[in-house]
Amino acid sequence: MSITIRRAVKEDCPRLMELIQELAVFEKEPDAVTVAMEHFVESGFGPNPVWWAFVAASPDPLGGGKEIVQGFALYYIRYSTWKGQRLYLEDLLVSEAVRGQGMGKLLFERVLQEAKDKKYSGMVWQVLDWNEPAINFYKKYNATIDNGWMNCAISF
């Protein structure tokens, strides 16, 4: 399968939201996605974007020169008082139907390259403790997986 890794564009947002919903189902939180499409688009492609993404696309089997976005890596920049600017990988997902074809590796390596190109001090992300395939994937990159921190959030 021919895979293209490219920067996400505004027109990708409906497909990205489908993939985000797929991720929520995988993470056993099917009703947790509450962001409105308008807000999602504005946050990534408005005058002051707060997130960026790369997508993995393959040719549409129906032809016509179209492509289908099969995965994405969405990130933003965070600041560590200890380390400085770091790329935060919010989500990395390849649609379940096409996993195992190298898209995740290509997306992950593209985001790593972005962090290096921008001269950030590193890249950070989270992984669920029960997601063994993802944990094993990250271990191939010698990632440090810290079990000492707990997630905290306040929703409005």
C-alpha positions in Angstrom: 0.0 0.0 0.0 1.3 3.4 -0.9 1.3 5.7 2.1 1.7 9.5 2.1 2.6 11.4 5.3 1.6 15.1 5.0 0.5 18.0 7.1 -3.1 18.0 7.9 -5.3 20.6 6.1 -8.6 22.1 7.1 -10.4 19.8 4.7 -9.2 16.8 6.7 -11.0 17.8 9.8 -14.2 15.8 9.3 -12.1 12.6 8.8 -9.9 13.5 11.8 -13.0 13.8 13.9 -14.1 10.3 12.7 -10.7 8.9 13.7 -10.9 10.8 17.1 -14.2 9.1 17.7 -12.7 5.7 16.7 -9.9 6.4 19.3 -12.5 7.2 22.0 -14.2 3.9 21.3 -10.9 2.1 21.5 -10.1 3.8 24.8 -13.5 2.7 26.2 -14.8 6.3 26.3 -17.3 6.4 23.3 -19.2 9.4 24.7 -16.2 11.5 25.9 -15.7 13.4 22.6 -17.6 16.6 23.1 -15.6 19.1 21.0 -17.7 20.7 18.3 -16.4 20.5 14.7 -16.4 24.3 14.4 -14.2 24.6 17.5 -11.9 21.8 16.4 -11.4 23.5 13.0 -10.9 27.0 14.5 -8.4 25.6 17.0 -6.3 24.1 14.2 -6.8 26.4 11.3 -8.0 29.7 12.7 -5.9 32.8 13.1 -4.3 31.5 16.3 -3.9 27.7 15.9 -3.1 25.7 19.0 -2.7 22.3 17.4 -1.1 20.9 14.3 -1.2 17.4 12.8 0.3 15.1 10.3 -1.9 12.6 8.5 -1.2 9.2 6.9 -3.2 8.8 3.7 -3.5 6.0 1.1 -5.1 6.0 -2.3 -8.8 5.5 -2.4 -9.4 2.0 -3.7 -12.3 3.4 -5.7 -9.8 5.5 -7.7 -10.4 8.9 -9.0 -7.1 10.2 -7.7 -8.6 10.7 -4.2 -7.0 9.6 -1.0 -8.3 8.4 2.4 -6.8 9.6 5.6 -6.1 6.4 7.6 -4.3 7.9 10.6 -3.0 11.0 12.2 -0.7 12.4 14.8 -2.0 15.6 16.4 0.4 17.7 18.6 0.8 21.0 20.3 3.7 22.8 22.0 3.9 22.8 25.8 6.4 24.5 28.1 8.3 22.7 30.9 9.9 24.9 33.5 12.6 22.2 33.7 13.1 21.4 30.0 11.8 24.4 28.0 9.6 23.9 24.9 8.5 20.3 24.2 6.3 18.9 21.5 3.3 17.2 23.1 1.8 14.4 21.1 -1.9 14.5 22.0 -3.0 11.6 19.8 -1.5 9.1 17.5 -4.0 6.8 15.8 -4.1 4.5 12.8 -7.5 3.2 11.9 -7.9 -0.3 13.1 -8.7 -1.6 9.6 -5.2 -0.7 8.3 -3.0 -1.2 11.3 0.2 -3.2 10.9 1.3 -1.6 7.6 3.8 0.9 9.0 1.6 4.0 9.2 2.0 4.5 12.9 5.8 4.3 12.6 5.8 6.8 9.7 3.6 9.2 11.6 5.6 8.9 14.9 8.9 9.4 13.1 7.5 12.4 11.3 6.5 14.0 14.5 9.9 13.2 16.1 11.5 14.9 13.1 9.2 18.0 13.6 10.4 18.3 17.2 14.0 18.0 16.1 13.6 20.5 13.3 12.0 23.1 15.6 14.7 22.5 18.2 12.4 21.5 21.0 13.9 19.8 24.0 12.0 16.6 23.4 8.6 15.1 22.9 6.2 13.9 25.5 2.9 12.0 25.4 0.7 9.7 27.4 -0.3 6.0 26.9 -2.9 4.0 28.8 -1.3 1.5 31.1 -3.4 -1.3 29.5 -2.5 -0.5 25.9 0.3 -3.1 25.6 0.7 -2.7 21.8 1.3 1.0 22.1 3.6 0.6 25.0 5.6 -2.0 23.1 5.7 0.3 20.1 7.1 3.2 22.2 9.6 1.0 23.9 11.2 0.4 20.4 12.2 4.1 20.5 13.7 3.7 24.0 10.9 6.0 25.4 10.9 6.5 29.1 7.5 5.5 30.5 7.0 7.1 33.9 4.5 5.4 36.2 4.9 7.9 38.9 2.6 10.6 37.7 -1.2 10.7 37.9 -3.4 12.6 35.4 -5.4 15.5 36.7 -8.2 17.5 35.0 -10.9 19.9 35.6 -13.7 20.2 33.1 -16.0 23.2 32.7 
